[in-house]
Amino acid sequence: MKIGQSTDIHPLTEGRKLILGGVEIEHHKGCMGHSDGDALTHAICEAIIGALGLGDLGAHFPDTDDKYKGISSIILLEEVYKLMVSKGYIIGNVDSLIVIEKPKMLPHIQKMRENIAKALHCDIKNVNVKATRGEKLGFIGNEEGVMAQAVVLLKEM
């Protein structure tokens, strides 16, 4: 077994779509980023890459490469899945957390779990997504950014 963890932070800005866990969420601000800015999916990708001892997300999908500009982070997760399987591992479980002041995440969490489980070819019961607020403190509480964290357990095939 291998364990990986990661944190991803993105600024929130006007004129961008808010996409988390592959779900487009109605909001007046979205995550800045070279790809679609999906901080949750990025944290999960990087946790898997870290568990495999293969560096970080930017080493595999550099923001200097135009082929990743605006790409769906779910597609990146599917690529990370292929990498994981090529190294002889499958998902044991994913536990993740979104920290964002607004909007509420609860109505979207089930679809996020479905998207992540599908990309990782695992049972949805092995994917957990939680959310909390910044309680009006710091950059999250001031609605300036979003943070996502993920821990993954990989099992040998």
C-alpha positions in Angstrom: 0.0 0.0 0.0 1.0 3.6 -0.6 -0.4 6.8 0.8 -0.3 10.2 -0.8 -1.6 13.6 0.2 -1.8 17.0 -1.4 -3.2 20.5 -1.1 -4.2 22.7 -4.0 -5.1 26.4 -3.9 -6.5 28.6 -6.6 -7.5 32.3 -6.6 -11.1 33.0 -7.3 -11.8 35.6 -10.1 -14.6 37.1 -12.1 -15.1 35.7 -15.6 -14.1 32.1 -14.9 -16.3 29.1 -14.4 -16.2 27.5 -11.0 -15.5 23.8 -11.5 -14.8 21.5 -8.6 -14.7 17.7 -8.9 -15.6 18.0 -12.5 -18.9 19.8 -11.7 -19.6 23.3 -13.0 -21.1 25.2 -10.2 -23.2 28.4 -10.6 -21.2 31.3 -9.1 -20.0 34.7 -10.0 -16.4 33.7 -9.5 -14.3 30.8 -10.7 -10.8 29.3 -10.2 -7.9 30.8 -12.1 -5.6 28.3 -13.6 -4.0 27.1 -16.8 -6.5 24.2 -17.0 -10.1 24.5 -15.8 -8.7 25.4 -12.4 -10.4 22.4 -10.6 -8.6 22.6 -7.3 -10.3 19.4 -5.9 -9.4 17.2 -8.9 -5.8 18.7 -8.9 -5.3 17.8 -5.2 -6.5 14.2 -5.9 -4.2 13.9 -9.0 -1.2 15.2 -7.1 -1.9 12.9 -4.1 -1.9 9.9 -6.4 1.3 11.1 -8.2 2.9 11.7 -4.8 1.9 8.2 -3.5 3.7 6.8 -6.5 6.8 8.9 -5.8 6.6 10.6 -9.2 6.9 14.3 -8.3 4.0 16.7 -8.6 1.2 17.6 -10.9 3.2 20.3 -12.7 5.9 17.8 -13.6 3.4 15.7 -15.5 1.1 18.5 -16.8 3.1 21.7 -17.0 1.3 25.0 -17.2 3.8 26.0 -19.9 2.3 23.5 -22.3 -0.5 24.8 -24.4 -2.1 21.4 -24.8 -3.3 21.7 -21.2 -4.7 25.2 -21.5 -8.3 25.0 -20.5 -8.3 21.2 -20.3 -10.8 19.5 -18.0 -9.1 18.3 -14.9 -11.1 15.1 -15.0 -9.2 14.3 -18.2 -6.0 14.9 -16.2 -7.3 12.5 -13.5 -8.0 9.9 -16.2 -4.4 10.2 -17.3 -3.2 9.9 -13.7 -5.3 6.8 -13.4 -3.5 5.3 -16.4 -0.1 6.1 -14.8 -1.2 4.6 -11.5 -2.3 1.4 -13.2 0.9 1.2 -15.2 2.8 1.2 -11.9 0.7 -1.7 -10.6 -1.7 0.2 -8.3 -5.4 0.8 -7.9 -7.4 3.1 -5.6 -8.0 1.9 -2.1 -9.8 5.1 -1.2 -9.8 8.9 -1.6 -10.7 11.3 1.2 -10.9 14.9 0.1 -11.9 18.3 1.4 -12.9 21.6 -0.3 -12.5 24.8 1.7 -14.5 27.6 0.1 -16.7 30.3 1.7 -19.4 30.4 -1.0 -21.3 28.8 -2.7 -22.5 25.8 -0.7 -21.0 22.6 -1.9 -23.5 20.1 -0.4 -25.8 20.1 -3.5 -22.8 19.1 -5.7 -20.9 16.6 -3.7 -22.6 13.5 -4.9 -21.9 14.4 -8.6 -18.3 15.2 -7.7 -17.9 11.7 -6.1 -19.5 10.1 -9.2 -17.1 12.0 -11.5 -14.0 11.1 -9.5 -15.0 7.5 -9.1 -15.6 7.1 -12.8 -12.3 8.6 -13.7 -10.5 6.4 -11.2 -12.5 3.2 -12.2 -13.4 2.6 -8.6 -16.6 2.2 -6.5 -18.1 5.5 -5.4 -18.0 4.2 -1.8 -14.2 4.6 -2.0 -14.4 8.3 -2.8 -15.3 10.8 -0.1 -15.7 14.6 -0.7 -16.3 16.9 2.3 -16.6 20.7 2.3 -16.2 23.5 4.9 -16.1 27.3 4.9 -13.4 29.7 5.9 -15.7 31.3 8.5 -14.9 34.7 7.0 -11.2 34.3 7.9 -8.3 34.8 5.6 -8.3 34.5 1.8 -10.9 31.8 1.8 -13.2 33.6 4.2 -12.8 36.8 2.1 -13.9 34.8 -1.0 -10.5 35.4 -2.7 -9.7 31.7 -3.2 -10.4 28.0 -2.7 -8.3 25.3 -1.2 -8.7 21.5 -1.6 -7.0 18.7 0.2 -6.8 15.0 -0.6 -5.4 11.9 0.9 -5.3 8.7 -1.2 -4.6 5.1 -0.4 -3.3 3.0 -3.3 -3.4 -0.8 -3.2 -1.2 -3.1 -5.3 -3.1 -4.8 -8.1 
